[in-house]
Amino acid sequence: MRRLFLSGIVRKLLSLPPTLLFATAALAVVVTAAQVAEAIRNSPNATPWLRANADSVGSLAMFESAGRTDVFNGSCCYGVLQMNTGNIWQYAGVSPKVFRTWSLEQQVNAWSQLTSDAMNNQIVRGFIAMGTFDGRPVDGSMVLACVQLGIGNCQKMIKSGKCTGFADINGTTICSMANRIAGVNPGTGTTPTNPANPGTGTGTGTGAPSPGISYNVSCVRNASGACASMSQAINFGFASGSGVSMSQLRSTIQLLLVAVTLLVVGSAMTGVWHNYAKGAITKADMIHYMQRGLVIVGMVFVVMTVL
């Protein structure tokens, strides 16, 4: 009776329209703006400024992903707050495929660390110090949009002196994103004075700059707009193209070399022992060859440790 009951349920599920099944599955990875804001407030990587603007971050998530933690934009970015491949490897330490399966809290923690680092950039600090831009206050929504769309792109807008100084491939400007974050009310955000240490009056006012903080149009930039070192650029490019990091590939190659070495040396030492057992070589020769084999194995382990 129980088996018939379960089979009936399965048949009913299979009879549902595919779109309804997919929509039901998607519900498991959709969060609200309030949930994102709460995750920001609870994140150990969020600065006091980010926590104070947590509601704006929640609105940003709705703009970026409609609250889906598993979403991919078809180009570069994943998750509820749309981190790109390079930043996922750097700040989450996993592949984008794994990142899409992460919980809201895990994704928010990685994004918070990325954004907290970006807020120390001198371009962002200069933008905040302006107070107003193109006739509107530089509030929390504007700052979040500046960081989210890329600090280098934000500087293009600043240099132009107009909100239309930069627009992405979809026509989204930093100001239009700020409007969406603020609910089409750009004056409601919180204007930060020192996002790295807001309101305390005890900081240096300069923060700890990220590597490659100076602007250079010829440099390779990451998603936050900062210049990446050549090694970072190579690592990001390799990870984007292959799906694995260079450090992971290196570890795999090392393990394969060790395995091959042990197999070859082990086979040779087994042959030596068989020859000794048959009386083909003396005990002294057997010890001599065994010692050589152990020396080779030891050298391989030393090289792997150094590398």
N, C-alpha and C positions, 0 to 999 in steps of 0.2 A: 504493500500500500504506500509506504513512504517513497519507494523508488518511483512508483507511478506519479506520485505528487510532484517530486523533483523534476521528472522528465516533462511534466506538463508546464512547469515554470520555465524550463529551458526553451520549450517550443514557443511559449508566449513571447519570450525575449527575442528569439530569432525572428518572430513575425513582425516585430516593431520596425518602422522605417529606419534605414541606416543613419539618416540625419539626426533622428531622435537619439539613437544609441551613441553617436559621436558627441552630441550635445550633453548627454548624461555623463559621459566620460570626462568631458572638459570641465564639468562643474567641480571636479576634484582638484583642479589646479587654478581656479579663479579666486582671487582675493579682492577685498574692498580697499578703498582708500584709507579707511579708518584702521584696517589691519596693518597696512603698510606703515602708516604713521606710528602705530603702537610698536611695530618691530624696530623702527628707527629709534624710538625713545628707549627701547630695551637693549639696543645694540652696544656692545662694549667698544666698538670702533667708531661710534658717532661722537663728534665733538658737541660741546654745549650748544653751539650755533645750529648744528643739524637737528638736535633734539628740539630746540626752540622753534624750528621751522619744519617740524615733522609733518604737520598737516599739508604743507606745500609739497613735500616729497610724496605724500600719498596722492595728491592731485597729479603730480608729475608721472607717477606710475600708471595712473589711469590714461593719461595722454600717450604714454609710450607703449603700453602693452594691453590696455583695457583690463589690467589686473591678472593676466595670465602668467604664471611662473614658468611655463614650458614653451613660451612663444619664441619663434625665430623669425626675424624680419625678412629673410630671404637673401640677405646681403652680408651682414657682418655681426649682428648683435642678437643677444639672447637674454631671456629672463624678464622678470617683472619690471626691471629698471634698465633693460637693454644695454648690457655690458658687451664690449666687442671681444673678439677671440683673444687678442693679445693681453687685454686686461684680465680676462678670465684666467688665463694661464698664470699671470703674475700675481693676482690678488686672491684667486680661489684655489689655484694649484691643481686644477682638474681640467679635463677636456670640456669643450662646450656641450657635448652630448651628455656628460655626467652632470654638468652644471644645470641643465634643463630639468633634471630630476630632483634637484635640491629643494629643500623646504624654503618657504618665504624668509624665515629667520636667517638661514644660511646665505641666501642670495643677498639679503639686505646687509649682512655683516661684511661681505666682500665689497659691495657697492659703497658702503659707508667708509671703509678704509681707503678706497680709491678716491672718493670725493673729499675726504678729510685731507689727504695728501695734496690734491689739486687746489684746495682752498689756500694753500700756502704760496701758490704761484704769484709772482710779482704782478702779472697782468691782471689777475683777479683782484688783488689788493688795490691796484691802481684804479680799477673800475669802481670798486666800492668807495674809494676816496673821492671820486667825482661827485657823489651825492645825487646828482641828477644826470640824465642822458637823454638827449633828443626830447626834452620837455617833460620827462617822466622820472619819478624817483628810482634810484637804483636800490630796490628792495630785495627781500629774500627770493621772490619769484624770478627777478631778473638775474640774480647771482646764480641760482640753480640752473636757469636756462643757459647762461654763459658757460658754466662748467659742463653741462650735459651735452651741448652741441659742439664742444671742443674749444679749448682756450685759444688756440691759434685762430679759429674762426671768430671767436669773440673779439680778438684784437683787430681783425679786419673790420668789424663793425665799428669798433671804437675809433679807428683811424679815419673811417669815412665820416664819422660824426652823425650818422643817421641809422635808424633801426633797419633800414633796407640795405645797409652796407654788406650784409651777408644773408644768404638764404640757401638752405640745403636743396637737394635734388627734388624734394617735394614742395619747395617754395616756402618752407617753414623758416621764419626768422627768429632770432633770439627774443625779440619783443613779442612776437605772436605766440611763441611758446610760453613766455612769461604770462601773457594774458590768459592762456588756457590753464596754466597752473593756478593763477589767482582767481579763476572763475570769471574771466573777462572783467576784472576789476583790479588793474595793476597797482593800485595804491594801497592795497590791503596787506601787503607782505611786511615782514620785519626788516628794517634797514640795519644791516650789521655794521659795526664799527671795527671789529677785529675778529673775524670768523674763527681763527685758531684759538683765541682766548677771549671771548666776548664778555664785556661788562666787568672784568675783574680789575682792570687798571694796573695789574702787576706784570703784564707781559712786556716783552721788548718791542712789540709792534712790528717785528720783522718776520717772526716765525722761522721754522727750519726749512730752508729752500730745498726743493726736490732736485735731483740731478738734471742738468741741462735746462735750468730754469730760464736762462737768458734767451730772448727771441732771436731766431736766425732763420730767415726764409729758406736757407739751403739745407737745414737739418731735417732729419727724419723724425716725424712727430708721432706720438701715440695718441689715443683717443682723447686724452685730457688736454691735448694741445702742447704738452711739454716736449722738448727735444729728447729723444731717446738716444742712448749710446749705441754705437755700431753693433756691439754684442747683443744688446736688447733687441735692436731691429732685426738682426739675423735670427735670433731665437723666436721672435714673434712670427716672422715670415715662414720659418721652418715649421713651427707649430700649426700655423694656418693652413699650410699646404699639405702637411703629412698627417695631421691629427694627433701627433705625439710631440712631446718636448724633446729638445736635444739631450737633456740630462737623462730622460727615460731611455732614449735610443742608446746613449753611451753605456748606461747600466746593463742594458740587454746585450750589447756587443761584448762587454766585459765578461758577463756570465757565460756567453757562448764560447769565448776564448778559453776560459777556465775549464769548461766542460770538455772541450776538444783536447786541451792539454792533458787533463786527467785521463781521458780515454786513451790517447796515444801512449802516454807514459805508463799507464796501468797495463796496457796490452803488452808493451815491451818488457815490463818487469815480470809479467806472468810468463812470457816466453823464456826469460832468463831462468826463472824458477823451474820450469819444465825441463830445460836443458841440464840444469844441475841435478834434478831428480833422476834423469836418464844417465847421468855420469858423463855427459858431453863436455862439461866445464868443471873446473875445480871450485871448491868452496870459496877460495880467495877471489876468483874471478866473479863468482856470483855476488859476493859482498860488494866488490868494486862497482859492478853495474847497478846494483840496487842503490848504492850511495849516489851515483850519478843521477839516477832517476829522481831521488828525493831532492837533490840539489836543484834540478830543473823545475820541479814542482814549487819549491820554495822561492826560486827566482820569479816565477810567474806570479805568485801571490804578492811578492814585494812590488813588482812592477804595477800590478793592478791597484795596490794600495796607494802608490805614488801618483798614478794617473787619476 
